[in-house]
Amino acid sequence: MSRPSWDEYFMSIAEIVATRSTCPRKSVGAIIVKDKNILSTGYNGSIRGLPHCTEVGCMLENGHCVRTIHAEANAIIQAARHGVKIEGATIYITASPCWNCFKLIANSGIKRIVFKEFYRDERIFEFSKQLDIELVHLQKEKENYSQSK
C-alpha cells in the first residue's frame, strides 16, 4: 500500500466526517486545514438543538432539503465559534460546494477548495478563477495520474 498524498489523506478524513450527517438525502463532510493541521470539521445536519431529518424527515423546497445546514457552512461556523482563524486555509469537501456555500467559503478567506464529487453548480469554476481560489477535483486528479502511468 502506498502512502496517500496530503490531499488524499485529508479527503479520507472528510469522508469519515460525512458519516455523521443527519440528512439521508446526501451525506457531506468538510474539514478546514492549514499548515497540515485540521482547524475545523463540519457535516450537513440540522440547526443546533433542533431535530434532524433522520428523526422527523426532510423539509423539502424545490427538491432540496432546507432543514440542514451544509457541511462547509458548519465547518466555517465551528471555526468562528471557537475563534479559529481560517484565512488562507484549504477546505476539503466530499462534494463540491453549492453556490451559497461557495460564497461563504470565498468570504471566509479560504484560498483552496478540494472536492471529491462534483455537485451541481458550474458557477464555482468561473468565480474561483476571478477570486484566485484554487479548485481541485480530487477524483479527476487521481484519474489523470492513473492515465499518465
TIVOLO-173391 format. One record per residue (C-alpha): residue number from 1; x, y, z. Coordinates in Angstrom, 2 decimals. Layout:
# residues N
<nr:NUM, u:X, v:Y, w:Z>
...
***
This chain:
# residues 149
<nr:1, u:0.00, v:0.00, w:0.00>
<nr:2, u:1.39, v:3.38, w:-0.99>
<nr:3, u:1.31, v:6.37, w:1.28>
<nr:4, u:-1.56, v:8.76, w:0.42>
<nr:5, u:-0.89, v:12.33, w:-0.67>
<nr:6, u:-1.90, v:15.06, w:1.78>
<nr:7, u:-4.99, v:15.77, w:-0.30>
<nr:8, u:-5.99, v:12.09, w:-0.27>
<nr:9, u:-5.30, v:11.88, w:3.48>
<nr:10, u:-7.44, v:14.89, w:4.37>
<nr:11, u:-10.21, v:13.86, w:1.96>
<nr:12, u:-10.40, v:10.47, w:3.66>
<nr:13, u:-10.93, v:12.28, w:6.96>
<nr:14, u:-13.68, v:14.40, w:5.34>
<nr:15, u:-15.33, v:11.15, w:4.24>
<nr:16, u:-15.36, v:9.93, w:7.86>
<nr:17, u:-16.82, v:13.29, w:8.97>
<nr:18, u:-19.60, v:12.81, w:6.37>
<nr:19, u:-20.74, v:9.68, w:8.22>
<nr:20, u:-22.07, v:11.99, w:10.97>
<nr:21, u:-24.54, v:13.59, w:8.51>
<nr:22, u:-28.16, v:13.50, w:9.61>
<nr:23, u:-29.85, v:14.03, w:6.23>
<nr:24, u:-30.49, v:10.76, w:4.39>
<nr:25, u:-30.66, v:12.56, w:1.01>
<nr:26, u:-26.91, v:13.26, w:0.88>
<nr:27, u:-24.06, v:12.85, w:3.36>
<nr:28, u:-21.38, v:15.51, w:3.01>
<nr:29, u:-18.32, v:16.13, w:5.16>
<nr:30, u:-15.92, v:19.08, w:5.23>
<nr:31, u:-12.68, v:19.82, w:7.01>
<nr:32, u:-10.68, v:23.03, w:7.06>
<nr:33, u:-6.92, v:22.59, w:7.08>
<nr:34, u:-3.98, v:24.97, w:7.34>
<nr:35, u:-0.31, v:24.04, w:7.50>
<nr:36, u:-1.32, v:20.34, w:7.54>
<nr:37, u:-3.37, v:20.84, w:10.72>
<nr:38, u:-7.13, v:20.32, w:10.94>
<nr:39, u:-8.76, v:23.52, w:12.18>
<nr:40, u:-12.43, v:22.61, w:11.93>
<nr:41, u:-14.87, v:19.98, w:10.70>
<nr:42, u:-18.49, v:20.05, w:9.60>
<nr:43, u:-21.18, v:17.81, w:8.20>
<nr:44, u:-24.68, v:18.51, w:6.96>
<nr:45, u:-27.18, v:18.49, w:9.80>
<nr:46, u:-29.98, v:20.46, w:11.38>
<nr:47, u:-29.76, v:23.68, w:13.35>
<nr:48, u:-28.14, v:23.03, w:16.72>
<nr:49, u:-30.81, v:21.94, w:19.20>
<nr:50, u:-33.48, v:21.10, w:16.61>
<nr:51, u:-34.50, v:17.63, w:15.40>
<nr:52, u:-32.64, v:16.08, w:12.49>
<nr:53, u:-34.01, v:14.77, w:9.19>
<nr:54, u:-33.32, v:11.25, w:10.43>
<nr:55, u:-35.75, v:11.93, w:13.30>
<nr:56, u:-38.54, v:13.98, w:11.70>
<nr:57, u:-37.96, v:13.77, w:7.95>
<nr:58, u:-36.56, v:16.15, w:5.40>
<nr:59, u:-38.02, v:19.62, w:4.85>
<nr:60, u:-38.12, v:19.89, w:1.06>
<nr:61, u:-38.32, v:23.06, w:-1.04>
<nr:62, u:-37.81, v:22.85, w:-4.79>
<nr:63, u:-36.37, v:19.36, w:-4.40>
<nr:64, u:-33.78, v:20.38, w:-1.80>
<nr:65, u:-33.75, v:19.71, w:1.93>
<nr:66, u:-33.71, v:23.05, w:3.76>
<nr:67, u:-33.73, v:21.59, w:7.26>
<nr:68, u:-29.97, v:21.05, w:7.12>
<nr:69, u:-27.03, v:23.39, w:7.24>
<nr:70, u:-24.41, v:22.33, w:4.71>
<nr:71, u:-21.11, v:20.78, w:5.78>
<nr:72, u:-18.99, v:23.69, w:4.54>
<nr:73, u:-21.11, v:26.24, w:6.43>
<nr:74, u:-20.94, v:24.12, w:9.59>
<nr:75, u:-17.14, v:23.87, w:9.34>
<nr:76, u:-16.86, v:27.67, w:8.95>
<nr:77, u:-19.34, v:28.24, w:11.81>
<nr:78, u:-17.45, v:25.81, w:14.06>
<nr:79, u:-14.20, v:27.69, w:13.43>
<nr:80, u:-15.92, v:31.01, w:14.22>
<nr:81, u:-17.47, v:29.64, w:17.43>
<nr:82, u:-14.01, v:28.67, w:18.66>
<nr:83, u:-12.14, v:31.74, w:17.39>
<nr:84, u:-10.08, v:29.81, w:14.85>
<nr:85, u:-8.64, v:31.88, w:12.00>
<nr:86, u:-9.22, v:30.10, w:8.67>
<nr:87, u:-7.97, v:32.76, w:6.25>
<nr:88, u:-5.61, v:31.21, w:3.70>
<nr:89, u:-6.72, v:27.66, w:4.59>
<nr:90, u:-7.84, v:24.74, w:2.42>
<nr:91, u:-11.29, v:23.19, w:2.72>
<nr:92, u:-11.76, v:19.52, w:1.83>
<nr:93, u:-15.34, v:18.64, w:0.90>
<nr:94, u:-16.74, v:15.29, w:-0.18>
<nr:95, u:-18.96, v:17.13, w:-2.73>
<nr:96, u:-18.26, v:20.43, w:-4.47>
<nr:97, u:-19.88, v:23.43, w:-2.81>
<nr:98, u:-23.28, v:24.77, w:-3.81>
<nr:99, u:-23.36, v:28.42, w:-4.84>
<nr:100, u:-24.28, v:29.69, w:-1.35>
<nr:101, u:-21.53, v:27.67, w:0.33>
<nr:102, u:-19.03, v:28.79, w:-2.31>
<nr:103, u:-19.82, v:32.41, w:-1.40>
<nr:104, u:-19.31, v:31.65, w:2.30>
<nr:105, u:-16.00, v:29.94, w:1.57>
<nr:106, u:-14.82, v:32.87, w:-0.58>
<nr:107, u:-15.74, v:35.48, w:2.03>
<nr:108, u:-14.12, v:33.46, w:4.83>
<nr:109, u:-10.72, v:33.84, w:3.17>
<nr:110, u:-10.22, v:30.16, w:2.33>
<nr:111, u:-7.93, v:30.04, w:-0.71>
<nr:112, u:-8.17, v:26.41, w:-1.81>
<nr:113, u:-11.14, v:24.06, w:-2.26>
<nr:114, u:-10.54, v:20.34, w:-2.72>
<nr:115, u:-13.64, v:18.31, w:-3.55>
<nr:116, u:-14.27, v:14.70, w:-4.47>
<nr:117, u:-17.63, v:14.60, w:-6.25>
<nr:118, u:-18.89, v:17.39, w:-8.50>
<nr:119, u:-22.29, v:18.52, w:-7.23>
<nr:120, u:-24.47, v:20.73, w:-9.41>
<nr:121, u:-23.13, v:24.28, w:-9.63>
<nr:122, u:-20.83, v:25.15, w:-12.54>
<nr:123, u:-20.52, v:28.80, w:-11.40>
<nr:124, u:-17.86, v:27.84, w:-8.89>
<nr:125, u:-15.37, v:27.25, w:-11.73>
<nr:126, u:-15.73, v:30.73, w:-13.24>
<nr:127, u:-15.83, v:32.62, w:-9.95>
<nr:128, u:-12.97, v:30.71, w:-8.32>
<nr:129, u:-10.73, v:31.92, w:-11.18>
<nr:130, u:-11.88, v:35.51, w:-10.71>
<nr:131, u:-11.22, v:35.28, w:-6.96>
<nr:132, u:-7.92, v:33.38, w:-7.26>
<nr:133, u:-9.29, v:30.45, w:-5.25>
<nr:134, u:-7.73, v:27.16, w:-6.29>
<nr:135, u:-10.27, v:24.43, w:-7.09>
<nr:136, u:-9.06, v:20.83, w:-7.08>
<nr:137, u:-11.28, v:17.96, w:-8.20>
<nr:138, u:-9.50, v:15.14, w:-6.37>
<nr:139, u:-11.18, v:12.32, w:-8.30>
<nr:140, u:-10.10, v:13.86, w:-11.63>
<nr:141, u:-6.56, v:14.31, w:-10.32>
<nr:142, u:-6.37, v:10.61, w:-9.43>
<nr:143, u:-7.81, v:9.62, w:-12.84>
<nr:144, u:-5.29, v:11.85, w:-14.61>
<nr:145, u:-2.48, v:10.38, w:-12.53>
<nr:146, u:-3.50, v:6.82, w:-13.33>
<nr:147, u:-3.82, v:7.65, w:-17.06>
<nr:148, u:-0.26, v:9.00, w:-17.19>
<nr:149, u:1.26, v:5.74, w:-15.89>
***
